[in-house]
Amino acid sequence: MATPSFLSPSLLAALSLRPALTLLPRVPVEIRLHEPEKRPDDPRRLNLFPGRALGEREFERLQAYVDDRVAPLLASLEPGIVEGLPCTFFGSGADTRVRVQPGLAVGAAGQLIRLFYPLDQAWPDLAAQAERDQDTPLRDGLFLVTIRSAVEPIDDPTDQEPCTRTEPDPLRERRIETVCLLGLQRISGSPRLMAMPQRRAANRIGARLLRESPFREDSGAVPLGLVKVVGKLPVWFDPRAGRLLAEPGAAAHTLLAQTVAALEAWQREHPAPLPNVPTQTLSELLGLDYLPAAGPLPAALLRDPAGKTPTLAFLPADLQVELAPVPANTIEGVVADELSRGTVDLIHGLGERIRLLLAIPDLDYRRDLFDLPQRDTKLEDELFRRAEAATRAYQAWKQQWFALFHGLTAQQLQALRAPLLITKTPPDPDQYRMKLVIDRARTLPPAAPVMLTHVAAAVGTPNLPEPYASHLAEPHPAPEDYDVVEDTQPGDNGLFRQREDLRADIRHLEAALDKSFRLLEEVNDFLGLQRQQLDALTVSFSALAGGVPGDGLGAKLVRWTTKANFVPKVATTPEN
């Protein structure tokens, strides 16, 4: 670097007209500079003025001052590529060249990377540079092509041959410049990833960058792309897999860009329609293991979305797929909001739920656009099973009710606070479905002409919406395990009725017993009267027999009567 003179040309011209002695001042002409002190939090800027030499030390102080002023601004930025810096590979094998176009990037620790001119470097030089940086031989694996900023001497005297006698000016100052260097950062050496095709391996690395940041604060390198290296030579290069922009969620946006490029390539490779019967999963069909949380999908993967039964062109294994319409102007907002949620795993069977959004033009969109529920045959089968279970439960309840309360009158049921008998059985599934169709038809405005069936004609309704029209056109049959439950009508009286009958029988028996007891008492009273009469006769006979006392029972009288021989008295006529 040239050192300017402390004296101006006009001053030198004026001094040249004086005698030589006058050119020698008493005190050597010099400018004493105050050494600036740099405090940690208050970098002092040099006060430059004409006549002062800007030496290497001063230049470094100025650069440090600029770095200190710019550092807070750069620290607030996300690491990554701000603009430009597209990276491409030319050639193959050892003749491969790497070219990076101008641009701007920010390192992990706020290092500023500015490339003003295209950078072109041969692959062997890049591999050698990577070996020097890592201090190890370049192994096979997947590498990120990076760019970093460094300060290097331009004409370092140590680069000269030691046997040369000529040497540079010992008074000259060292020239240093800020340069951009390419590098290789190893990200994976897994044999499984190395054996994968480019699209799948890059997809795996893109999903991995969501969890592991590739930025390093020590080097400040910024990744430009992903390259596969085998035998120290590049096999393929993906400029989107490792290109991270300086914005929040850069890894998610990188995965989205890589996925979009892979889907576009897949569409170019498969111009023919897909088979009517899907035979592959989404991962097998696209050659991707992960999808971003939000992004576009080829329209060929969805068949007849506006029809009654839209279908998928792939097997939704371990995926829960929903279909919903959205206005076209909200797609970008949905992608921006949902992109940071992570990835959709297509290979580990996590039961991911994805929603396919159909972009409807804003003027054609309405909220009830998809309010056309399709026919759910599984739900109808479940309806039959639930109806069978309900009918069986009703019949069991009915049998229990009849076993308890059958034969009782309304007053007796009310006195017992018994539940009322439900005489209406659960509806038959066919009748229930038909009732739903009729109720839906009655809610539609009446219109004239052609009716689908007699049911629709009865209510005066034209074409019905789905799934009612399909039910009328083709009723879904009952499942194989469905059994019709017969209605049973028990004939025997219930327990409460039997109890009432027993109570009535008991009351009749008690009345009969009371009547028998009364008859017995009357006979007993009659026998007592007879004994009294016999006693009276006994007394009379005792008096007749000469005062023989009786026993009070009339027994002696009876004994006498069996042995007595009563001779009738002859009637005599009185004499005249």
C-alpha positions as CSV (number, residue, x, y, z in Angstrom):
1,M,0.0,0.0,0.0
2,A,1.5,3.4,-1.0
3,T,2.2,5.8,1.8
4,P,1.3,9.4,0.8
5,S,3.6,12.3,1.8
6,F,2.9,14.4,4.8
7,L,3.7,17.6,2.7
8,S,1.5,18.9,0.0
9,P,3.0,19.5,-3.5
10,S,2.5,23.3,-3.2
11,L,4.5,23.3,0.0
12,L,7.3,21.3,-1.6
13,A,7.4,23.7,-4.6
14,A,7.7,26.7,-2.2
15,L,10.5,25.0,-0.2
16,S,12.4,24.2,-3.4
17,L,13.0,28.0,-4.0
18,R,14.8,28.5,-0.7
19,P,18.4,27.7,0.1
20,A,19.2,24.2,1.0
21,L,20.0,25.1,4.6
22,T,16.5,26.4,5.0
23,L,15.2,23.1,4.0
24,L,16.6,21.6,7.2
25,P,14.3,22.6,10.1
26,R,15.7,22.5,13.6
27,V,13.0,19.9,14.6
28,P,12.3,17.0,12.2
29,V,9.0,17.5,10.4
30,E,6.6,14.9,11.7
31,I,3.1,14.5,12.8
32,R,2.6,12.8,16.1
33,L,-0.6,10.7,16.2
34,H,-2.4,9.9,19.3
35,E,-2.9,6.2,19.7
36,P,-6.7,5.6,19.7
37,E,-7.9,3.4,22.5
38,K,-10.6,1.0,21.7
39,R,-13.0,0.2,24.5
40,P,-15.1,-3.0,24.3
41,D,-18.5,-1.3,24.1
42,D,-17.3,2.0,22.5
43,P,-15.2,1.5,19.3
44,R,-13.5,4.8,18.4
45,R,-13.4,5.8,14.8
46,L,-10.1,7.2,13.4
47,N,-10.1,10.8,12.6
48,L,-8.6,10.8,9.1
49,F,-7.4,14.0,7.5
50,P,-5.2,15.0,4.5
51,G,-1.6,14.1,5.1
52,R,-2.1,11.2,7.4
53,A,-0.9,7.8,6.2
54,L,-3.5,5.0,6.3
55,G,-1.3,2.1,7.3
56,E,-2.1,-1.5,7.9
57,R,-2.8,-1.1,11.5
58,E,-5.1,1.9,10.9
59,F,-6.9,0.0,8.1
60,E,-7.5,-2.9,10.5
61,R,-8.9,-0.5,13.1
62,L,-11.3,1.0,10.5
63,Q,-12.4,-2.4,9.5
64,A,-12.9,-3.4,13.1
65,Y,-15.0,-0.2,13.6
66,V,-17.2,-1.1,10.6
67,D,-17.6,-4.7,11.8
68,D,-18.6,-3.5,15.2
69,R,-21.2,-1.2,13.7
70,V,-22.6,-3.8,11.3
71,A,-22.5,-6.7,13.8
72,P,-25.7,-5.8,15.6
73,L,-27.6,-5.5,12.3
74,L,-26.3,-8.8,11.1
75,A,-27.0,-10.5,14.4
76,S,-30.7,-9.8,14.0
77,L,-30.8,-11.6,10.7
78,E,-31.5,-15.2,10.2
79,P,-28.5,-17.2,8.9
80,G,-28.8,-18.1,5.3
81,I,-28.8,-16.7,1.7
82,V,-30.2,-13.2,1.4
83,E,-30.0,-13.0,-2.4
84,G,-28.3,-14.6,-5.3
85,L,-25.6,-17.2,-4.8
86,P,-27.1,-19.9,-7.1
87,C,-24.7,-22.9,-7.4
88,T,-24.3,-25.2,-10.4
89,F,-22.1,-28.1,-11.4
90,F,-20.7,-28.5,-14.9
91,G,-18.9,-31.5,-16.4
92,S,-18.5,-34.9,-14.8
93,G,-15.9,-36.8,-12.8
94,A,-12.6,-35.1,-12.2
95,D,-13.5,-32.4,-14.9
96,T,-16.4,-31.1,-12.8
97,R,-16.4,-27.4,-12.1
98,V,-18.4,-25.6,-9.5
99,R,-19.8,-22.2,-10.3
100,V,-21.5,-19.8,-7.9
101,Q,-23.1,-16.6,-9.1
102,P,-22.8,-13.3,-7.1
103,G,-25.0,-12.8,-4.1
104,L,-25.2,-12.0,-0.4
105,A,-25.5,-14.3,2.7
106,V,-25.2,-14.2,6.4
107,G,-23.4,-16.8,8.5
108,A,-24.5,-18.3,11.8
109,A,-22.6,-15.8,14.0
110,G,-23.5,-12.8,11.8
111,Q,-20.6,-13.2,9.3
112,L,-21.3,-11.3,6.2
113,I,-20.7,-13.1,2.9
114,R,-20.6,-10.9,-0.2
115,L,-19.7,-12.3,-3.6
116,F,-19.3,-9.6,-6.2
117,Y,-18.2,-11.7,-9.2
118,P,-18.9,-15.3,-10.3
119,L,-16.8,-17.8,-8.5
120,D,-15.6,-20.7,-10.6
121,Q,-13.6,-23.6,-9.1
122,A,-12.5,-27.0,-10.2
123,W,-13.8,-30.0,-8.2
124,P,-10.3,-31.3,-7.4
125,D,-9.4,-27.9,-5.9
126,L,-12.6,-27.9,-3.9
127,A,-11.9,-31.5,-2.6
128,A,-8.4,-30.5,-1.7
129,Q,-9.7,-27.4,0.1
130,A,-12.2,-29.6,2.0
131,E,-9.4,-32.0,3.1
132,R,-7.3,-29.2,4.3
133,D,-10.2,-27.7,6.3
134,Q,-11.1,-31.1,7.8
135,D,-7.5,-32.3,8.1
136,T,-8.8,-35.7,7.0
137,P,-9.1,-37.5,3.6
138,L,-12.4,-36.9,1.8
139,R,-14.7,-39.8,2.6
140,D,-17.8,-41.0,0.7
141,G,-21.0,-39.5,1.8
142,L,-23.5,-36.7,1.4
143,F,-22.0,-33.2,1.7
144,L,-23.3,-29.7,1.7
145,V,-21.5,-27.4,-0.7
146,T,-20.9,-24.2,1.5
147,I,-19.5,-20.8,1.0
148,R,-17.8,-18.7,3.7
149,S,-16.0,-15.4,4.0
150,A,-12.3,-15.2,5.1
151,V,-9.5,-12.7,5.2
152,E,-6.4,-13.9,3.3
153,P,-3.1,-12.2,2.2
154,I,-2.8,-11.5,-1.5
155,D,1.0,-11.3,-1.8
156,D,2.3,-13.2,1.1
157,P,6.2,-13.2,1.0
158,T,6.3,-16.7,2.4
159,D,5.0,-18.0,-0.9
160,Q,8.3,-17.2,-2.7
161,E,11.0,-19.8,-3.3
162,P,13.6,-19.9,-0.6
163,C,16.5,-19.9,-3.1
164,T,15.6,-16.6,-4.8
165,R,17.9,-13.7,-4.2
166,T,15.3,-11.1,-5.1
167,E,12.9,-10.1,-2.4
168,P,10.0,-7.6,-2.3
169,D,10.4,-4.2,-0.9
170,P,10.9,-4.6,2.9
171,L,9.1,-1.3,3.5
172,R,5.9,-2.2,1.7
173,E,2.9,-3.2,3.7
174,R,1.1,-6.5,3.5
175,R,-2.0,-6.7,1.2
176,I,-4.9,-8.6,2.6
177,E,-8.4,-8.9,1.2
178,T,-11.7,-10.5,2.2
179,V,-12.4,-13.5,-0.1
180,C,-15.2,-16.1,-0.5
181,L,-14.2,-19.7,-0.2
182,L,-16.1,-22.8,-1.1
183,G,-16.1,-25.9,1.1
184,L,-17.7,-29.2,1.8
185,Q,-19.6,-30.0,5.0
186,R,-20.3,-33.7,5.6
187,I,-23.8,-34.3,6.7
188,S,-24.3,-38.1,6.4
189,G,-22.3,-41.2,5.5
190,S,-25.1,-43.7,6.1
191,P,-24.9,-46.6,3.6
192,R,-28.7,-46.7,3.4
193,L,-28.9,-43.1,2.3
194,M,-26.0,-43.6,-0.1
195,A,-27.9,-46.4,-1.8
196,M,-31.1,-44.3,-2.2
197,P,-32.0,-42.5,-5.4
198,Q,-31.2,-38.8,-5.5
199,R,-34.8,-37.7,-5.0
200,R,-35.4,-39.9,-1.9
201,A,-32.0,-39.2,-0.4
202,A,-32.4,-35.4,-0.8
203,N,-35.9,-35.7,0.7
204,R,-34.5,-37.4,3.7
205,I,-31.8,-34.8,4.2
206,G,-34.4,-32.0,3.7
207,A,-36.5,-33.5,6.5
208,R,-33.4,-33.9,8.7
209,L,-32.5,-30.2,8.3
210,L,-35.8,-29.4,10.1
211,R,-34.3,-30.9,13.3
212,E,-30.6,-30.2,12.8
213,S,-29.3,-26.8,11.7
214,P,-26.4,-27.0,9.3
215,F,-25.0,-23.6,10.3
216,R,-21.8,-23.5,12.3
217,E,-20.7,-20.4,14.2
218,D,-17.0,-21.1,14.0
219,S,-16.8,-21.2,10.3
220,G,-19.8,-19.1,9.3
221,A,-20.3,-21.2,6.2
222,V,-23.7,-21.0,4.4
223,P,-24.9,-24.2,2.5
224,L,-25.6,-23.8,-1.2
225,G,-26.7,-27.3,-2.2
226,L,-26.3,-31.1,-1.6
227,V,-23.8,-33.3,-3.3
228,K,-23.1,-37.0,-3.2
229,V,-19.4,-37.9,-3.2
230,V,-18.1,-41.4,-4.0
231,G,-14.4,-41.9,-4.5
232,K,-13.7,-38.2,-4.0
233,L,-15.8,-37.5,-7.1
234,P,-19.3,-36.0,-7.3
235,V,-22.1,-38.3,-8.4
236,W,-25.0,-35.9,-8.4
237,F,-25.8,-32.4,-7.1
238,D,-29.1,-31.0,-5.8
239,P,-29.2,-27.2,-5.7
240,R,-32.4,-27.1,-3.7
241,A,-31.8,-29.7,-1.0
242,G,-29.4,-27.7,1.1
243,R,-30.1,-24.1,0.0
244,L,-31.4,-22.3,3.1
245,L,-32.6,-18.7,2.8
246,A,-32.2,-16.1,5.5
247,E,-35.7,-16.2,6.7
248,P,-37.7,-17.8,9.6
249,G,-38.5,-21.5,8.8
250,A,-35.9,-21.7,6.1
251,A,-35.6,-25.5,6.4
252,A,-39.3,-25.9,5.9
253,H,-39.3,-23.6,2.8
254,T,-36.3,-25.6,1.5
255,L,-38.2,-28.9,1.9
256,L,-41.2,-27.3,0.2
257,A,-39.1,-26.1,-2.8
258,Q,-37.4,-29.5,-3.1
259,T,-40.7,-31.3,-2.9
260,V,-42.3,-29.1,-5.6
261,A,-39.3,-29.7,-7.9
262,A,-39.6,-33.5,-7.3
263,L,-43.3,-33.4,-8.0
264,E,-42.8,-31.5,-11.2
265,A,-40.2,-34.0,-12.3
266,W,-42.6,-36.8,-11.4
267,Q,-45.3,-35.3,-13.6
268,R,-42.9,-35.0,-16.5
269,E,-41.9,-38.6,-16.0
270,H,-45.5,-39.9,-15.9
271,P,-47.5,-38.1,-18.5
272,A,-49.8,-41.1,-19.0
273,P,-52.9,-41.5,-16.7
274,L,-52.4,-43.6,-13.6
275,P,-54.1,-47.0,-13.4
276,N,-57.8,-47.0,-12.4
277,V,-57.0,-49.3,-9.5
278,P,-54.3,-47.9,-7.2
279,T,-51.4,-50.3,-6.5
280,Q,-48.9,-48.1,-4.8
281,T,-48.7,-46.0,-1.7
282,L,-47.9,-42.3,-1.9
283,S,-44.3,-42.8,-0.9
284,E,-43.8,-45.5,-3.6
285,L,-45.6,-43.5,-6.2
286,L,-43.7,-40.2,-5.7
287,G,-40.4,-41.6,-4.5
288,L,-40.5,-39.4,-1.4
289,D,-40.5,-40.4,2.3
290,Y,-41.6,-37.0,3.7
291,L,-43.9,-34.2,2.6
292,P,-43.9,-30.7,4.0
293,A,-46.8,-29.9,6.3
294,A,-48.4,-27.8,3.5
295,G,-47.8,-27.6,-0.2
296,P,-49.1,-28.5,-3.6
297,L,-49.9,-32.0,-4.8
298,P,-50.4,-33.1,-8.5
299,A,-54.0,-33.1,-9.6
300,A,-53.5,-36.5,-11.1
301,L,-53.5,-38.0,-7.6
302,L,-57.2,-37.2,-7.1
303,R,-59.8,-38.6,-9.4
304,D,-63.2,-36.9,-10.1
305,P,-63.1,-34.5,-7.1
306,A,-66.4,-32.9,-8.2
307,G,-68.2,-36.3,-8.6
308,K,-70.3,-38.3,-6.2
309,T,-67.4,-40.6,-5.2
310,P,-64.0,-39.0,-5.6
311,T,-61.2,-41.5,-5.4
312,L,-57.4,-41.5,-4.8
313,A,-54.8,-42.7,-7.3
314,F,-52.7,-44.1,-4.5
315,L,-53.2,-46.4,-1.6
316,P,-53.8,-44.3,1.5
317,A,-51.9,-46.7,3.8
318,D,-51.5,-45.3,7.3
319,L,-53.0,-42.0,6.1
320,Q,-56.3,-40.4,7.0
321,V,-57.3,-38.3,3.9
322,E,-59.9,-35.6,4.0
323,L,-61.2,-33.4,1.1
324,A,-62.2,-29.8,1.5
325,P,-62.7,-26.8,-0.8
326,V,-61.1,-23.4,-0.1
327,P,-61.1,-20.1,-1.9
328,A,-58.1,-19.8,-4.3
329,N,-56.8,-16.6,-2.7
330,T,-56.3,-18.3,0.7
331,I,-54.0,-21.1,-0.5
332,E,-50.8,-19.1,0.0
333,G,-51.9,-18.1,3.5
334,V,-52.7,-21.6,4.4
335,V,-49.3,-22.8,3.2
336,A,-47.5,-20.1,5.1
337,D,-49.4,-20.8,8.3
338,E,-49.1,-24.6,8.2
339,L,-45.6,-25.0,6.8
340,S,-43.9,-24.7,10.1
341,R,-45.8,-27.6,11.6
342,G,-43.1,-30.1,10.4
343,T,-43.5,-33.0,8.0
344,V,-46.0,-35.6,6.9
345,D,-44.4,-39.0,7.5
346,L,-45.3,-41.5,4.7
347,I,-43.2,-44.5,5.8
348,H,-43.4,-45.1,9.5
349,G,-47.1,-45.7,9.8
350,L,-47.9,-42.9,12.2
351,G,-51.4,-42.5,11.0
352,E,-50.9,-39.0,9.7
353,R,-54.0,-37.0,8.8
354,I,-53.8,-34.9,5.6
355,R,-56.4,-32.7,4.1
356,L,-56.6,-32.2,0.4
357,L,-57.7,-28.6,-0.3
358,L,-59.3,-27.9,-3.7
359,A,-58.6,-24.3,-4.8
360,I,-62.0,-23.0,-6.0
361,P,-62.1,-19.7,-7.8
362,D,-63.3,-17.0,-5.5
363,L,-66.4,-16.2,-7.5
364,D,-67.5,-19.9,-7.6
365,Y,-66.7,-20.7,-4.0
366,R,-69.4,-21.0,-1.3
367,R,-69.4,-22.6,2.1
368,D,-71.9,-25.3,1.3
369,L,-70.0,-26.4,-1.8
370,F,-69.2,-29.8,-0.4
371,D,-72.2,-30.2,1.8
372,L,-73.1,-33.2,-0.1
373,P,-72.4,-36.2,2.2
374,Q,-71.7,-39.3,0.2
375,R,-73.2,-42.6,1.0
376,D,-71.5,-44.4,3.8
377,T,-72.3,-48.1,3.4
378,K,-70.3,-49.0,6.6
379,L,-72.5,-46.6,8.5
380,E,-75.6,-48.3,7.0
381,D,-74.3,-51.7,8.0
382,E,-73.8,-50.4,11.5
383,L,-77.3,-49.0,11.4
384,F,-78.6,-52.6,10.8
385,R,-76.5,-54.0,13.6
386,R,-77.6,-51.3,16.0
387,A,-81.3,-51.8,15.0
388,E,-80.8,-55.6,15.7
389,A,-79.3,-54.9,19.1
390,A,-82.1,-52.4,19.9
391,T,-84.8,-54.8,18.8
392,R,-83.3,-57.6,20.9
393,A,-83.1,-55.3,23.9
394,Y,-86.7,-54.2,23.4
395,Q,-87.9,-57.8,23.1
396,A,-86.0,-58.8,26.3
397,W,-87.5,-55.8,28.1
398,K,-90.9,-56.7,26.8
399,Q,-90.6,-60.2,28.0
400,Q,-89.6,-59.0,31.5
401,W,-92.6,-56.6,31.5
402,F,-95.0,-59.3,30.5
403,A,-93.4,-61.6,33.1
404,L,-94.2,-59.1,35.8
405,F,-97.3,-57.0,34.8
406,H,-99.2,-58.9,32.1
407,G,-102.9,-59.3,33.0
408,L,-103.1,-56.3,35.3
409,T,-105.7,-53.5,34.7
410,A,-104.8,-49.9,34.3
411,Q,-105.8,-49.1,37.8
412,Q,-103.6,-51.9,39.1
413,L,-100.7,-50.8,37.0
414,Q,-101.1,-47.2,38.3
415,A,-101.3,-48.4,41.9
416,L,-98.1,-50.4,41.4
417,R,-96.4,-47.4,39.6
418,A,-95.4,-49.8,36.9
419,P,-93.8,-48.5,33.7
420,L,-96.1,-48.3,30.7
421,L,-95.8,-50.9,28.0
422,I,-94.0,-49.6,24.9
423,T,-96.2,-51.1,22.2
424,K,-94.2,-49.6,19.4
425,T,-91.2,-51.6,18.4
426,P,-87.9,-50.1,17.1
427,P,-88.3,-49.1,13.5
428,D,-86.9,-51.4,10.8
429,P,-83.7,-50.1,9.3
430,D,-85.2,-49.9,5.9
431,Q,-88.2,-48.0,7.2
432,Y,-85.9,-45.7,9.2
433,R,-83.8,-44.9,6.1
434,M,-86.9,-44.3,4.1
435,K,-88.2,-42.0,6.7
436,L,-85.0,-39.9,6.5
437,V,-85.4,-39.7,2.8
438,I,-89.0,-38.6,3.1
439,D,-88.2,-36.0,5.8
440,R,-85.4,-34.6,3.6
441,A,-87.7,-34.5,0.6
442,R,-90.3,-32.5,2.4
443,T,-87.7,-29.8,3.3
444,L,-87.0,-29.2,-0.4
445,P,-89.1,-26.7,-2.4
446,P,-91.8,-28.4,-4.4
447,A,-91.1,-28.7,-8.1
448,A,-92.8,-30.4,-10.8
449,P,-91.8,-32.7,-13.4
450,V,-90.1,-36.1,-13.1
451,M,-89.8,-37.8,-9.7
452,L,-87.3,-40.4,-8.9
453,T,-89.6,-42.9,-7.1
454,H,-93.1,-43.1,-5.7
455,V,-91.8,-41.9,-2.4
456,A,-90.6,-38.6,-3.9
457,A,-93.8,-38.4,-5.9
458,A,-95.8,-38.8,-2.8
459,V,-94.2,-35.7,-1.2
460,G,-94.0,-33.8,-4.4
461,T,-90.2,-33.4,-4.6
462,P,-88.0,-33.7,-7.7
463,N,-84.4,-34.9,-7.8
464,L,-83.1,-35.4,-4.3
465,P,-79.5,-34.6,-3.3
466,E,-77.0,-37.2,-2.2
467,P,-77.0,-39.6,-0.5
468,Y,-80.8,-39.7,-0.6
469,A,-80.9,-40.2,-4.4
470,S,-78.5,-43.1,-4.2
471,H,-80.6,-44.7,-1.5
472,L,-83.8,-44.5,-3.5
473,A,-82.1,-45.7,-6.7
474,E,-80.1,-48.6,-5.1
475,P,-81.0,-49.4,-1.5
476,H,-78.1,-50.8,0.4
477,P,-78.8,-54.4,1.5
478,A,-78.5,-55.7,5.0
479,P,-75.1,-57.1,6.1
480,E,-74.6,-60.9,6.2
481,D,-74.6,-61.0,10.0
482,Y,-77.9,-59.3,10.4
483,D,-80.8,-61.4,11.8
484,V,-84.4,-60.2,11.9
485,V,-85.7,-60.3,15.4
486,E,-89.3,-61.7,15.6
487,D,-91.8,-59.9,17.8
488,T,-93.0,-62.2,20.6
489,Q,-96.2,-61.9,22.5
490,P,-96.2,-63.8,25.8
491,G,-99.6,-65.3,26.8
492,D,-99.2,-66.2,30.5
493,N,-100.1,-63.8,33.3
494,G,-97.4,-61.9,35.0
495,L,-96.1,-62.4,38.5
496,F,-98.1,-59.5,39.9
497,R,-101.3,-60.9,38.2
498,Q,-100.6,-64.3,39.6
499,R,-100.1,-62.8,43.0
500,E,-103.5,-61.1,42.8
501,D,-105.1,-64.4,41.7
502,L,-103.5,-66.2,44.6
503,R,-104.7,-63.5,47.0
504,A,-108.3,-63.9,45.6
505,D,-108.1,-67.7,46.1
506,I,-106.9,-67.2,49.6
507,R,-109.7,-64.8,50.3
508,H,-112.3,-67.4,49.0
509,L,-110.7,-70.2,51.0
510,E,-110.8,-68.0,54.1
511,A,-114.5,-67.2,53.5
512,A,-115.3,-70.9,53.1
513,L,-113.4,-71.7,56.3
514,D,-115.3,-69.0,58.1
515,K,-118.6,-70.5,56.8
516,S,-117.6,-74.0,57.9
517,F,-116.6,-72.8,61.3
518,R,-120.0,-71.1,61.7
519,L,-121.8,-74.4,60.7
520,L,-119.7,-76.3,63.2
521,E,-120.5,-73.9,65.9
522,E,-124.2,-74.1,65.0
523,V,-124.0,-78.0,65.2
524,N,-122.2,-77.7,68.5
525,D,-124.9,-75.4,69.8
526,F,-127.6,-77.8,68.6
527,L,-125.8,-80.7,70.3
528,G,-125.7,-78.7,73.5
529,L,-129.5,-78.1,73.3
530,Q,-130.0,-81.8,72.8
531,R,-127.8,-82.6,75.8
532,Q,-129.9,-80.1,77.8
533,Q,-133.0,-81.9,76.7
534,L,-131.6,-85.2,77.6
535,D,-130.7,-83.9,81.0
536,A,-134.2,-82.8,81.5
537,L,-135.5,-86.2,80.5
538,T,-133.0,-87.8,82.8
539,V,-134.3,-85.9,85.7
540,S,-137.8,-86.8,84.8
541,F,-136.9,-90.5,84.6
542,S,-135.0,-90.3,87.8
543,A,-138.0,-89.0,89.5
544,L,-140.0,-91.7,87.9
545,A,-137.5,-94.4,88.9
546,G,-137.5,-93.6,92.5
547,G,-135.0,-90.9,92.7
548,V,-132.1,-92.4,90.9
549,P,-129.8,-89.4,90.1
550,G,-128.7,-89.0,86.6
551,D,-125.2,-88.1,85.4
552,G,-126.2,-84.9,83.7
553,L,-125.4,-86.2,80.3
554,G,-128.3,-88.4,79.7
555,A,-126.1,-91.4,79.3
556,K,-127.9,-93.5,82.0
557,L,-131.1,-92.7,80.4
558,V,-129.8,-94.1,77.2
559,R,-128.6,-97.2,78.9
560,W,-131.9,-97.7,80.6
561,T,-133.8,-97.2,77.4
562,T,-132.0,-100.0,75.8
563,K,-133.0,-102.4,78.6
564,A,-136.4,-101.1,79.5
565,N,-139.4,-102.7,78.1
566,F,-142.1,-100.2,77.9
567,V,-145.5,-101.7,78.0
568,P,-148.3,-99.4,76.9
569,K,-150.9,-98.9,79.5
570,V,-154.2,-100.3,78.7
571,A,-156.7,-97.7,78.5
572,T,-159.7,-98.4,80.7
573,T,-163.0,-97.0,80.2
574,P,-164.7,-95.6,83.2
575,E,-167.5,-97.4,84.6
576,N,-170.8,-96.0,84.2
